[in-house]
Amino acid sequence: MKRRIGLLLCWLGIGAAQAAELVTIDWGEARRFELQRRIEAGKVLEVCGPLPAGQAIDWQFVADAPLAFNIHHHVGKQVYYAERRARTKTMTARFTPVDAADYCWMWTAPKTAAVQLQLLLRH
């Protein structure tokens, strides 16, 4: 129940003018999560799930056009950003959360065009 509330808060943190697709991370036995998705013009994609403090996540994404991107989590109404980029097509990094929380990888497509995204998360 607590996890669902956290994911809902992630989704509610998006402005009312933007429609979001919310995807829950399912690590599976391979301890990895992969996703390919088309993000429609002006829309948002959030990929969220609970992470324990100190659990390193190697991640990468590639898009066919620049997107706004961030990694964030919520504490009450406050949003904390671990990573934030205004326009990027690709990133590869390691994220190690300091606090246990529901973390979200979030992309916003430009208002003028849809964008194809490929994502890989591993721990």
N, C-alpha and C positions, 0 to 999 in steps of 0.2 A: 504494500500500500504506500509506504513512504517513497519508494522508487517511482511509482506512478505519479505521485504528487510532484516530485522533483521534475519529472519529464514534462508534466503539465505546466509547471512554472517556466521551464525552458521555452515552451511553445508560447505561453502568454507574454513573454518578454519581447515578442516581435510586434512591431507597429501594426495597428489595425488596417492600414492601407496595403499591407503585404500579406499574401497568402503563403502559408508554409506547408511543406511536406515534412512530417516528423517520422524518422526511421529509428527504431531501437536497435542498438548494437547487440548482435548475437555472436559471441566469440566462437562457439562450437568447439569441438575436440581439438582442432588444429590451433586454437588460440589466436585466430586471425579473423578479420572481418573485411569482406570485399564488397564493393558496391559500384555499379555503373548506373548513372541516372541522367536524364535530360531535365534541366532546370529551365522552366519556361521564362520568357522575358519578364523581368521585374519580380519574379517569385523567389522564394527562399527554400533551401533544403537544410534541415538540421538532422544530424546523426548523433544520437545521445545514448548514454548508458552510465551506470555506476562504475566508478573506479576507486580502488582503495588508495590511501596515501602511500606514496613511494613506489607504486607499480609503474615502471617505465613502459611507455607505449611508443613504438616506432611507427611513424605514419608518413604517408605520401599521397598526393593527389596530382592529377593532371587534368586540365580543362582545355577546351578548344578555343576559349576566349577569356579575357580577364574577368575575374569575379571579385567581389568583396568577400573577405574570409575572416573568421575568428574561431578561437576555441574559448569557451566560457563556461562558467557555472554560476548558480544563484545561491545566495544566502539571504533568505527573506526576500525583500524587494531589490536588494543590491545585486548587481551583476559584476562579476570579477572576470577579467580577460587574461588568459595565459598567452594568447597570441592574437594579433590583429593586423590585417593588411587591407588597404583600400582597393587595390587592383593587382591581382596576381593570377597567372595561369597554372603555375606549378609550385609545389613546395615539398620538401622532404625534411623531416626533423624527428627528434625524440622529445616526448612530453612526459614529465614525471610529476604527477600531482602532489602538492604539498598537503592538501586536505582530502579526506575521503568525501566524495560528492558525486552527483550526476553531472558529467561533463558533456558538452555539446560541441561538435565540429559544425560550423554553420557557414553556408555560402549564399550570396545574394547575386542573382543574375542581373546584368544591366537591363534597363527598361526597354531597350531597343532590340534585343535579340535573345533567343534561347541559347543555352550553353550545355554541352555534353561534358560530364564529369566522371572520372574514374578515381576511386578511393581504395586505399589499402591501409588497414590498421593491424598491428601485430604486437603481442606481448609474450 
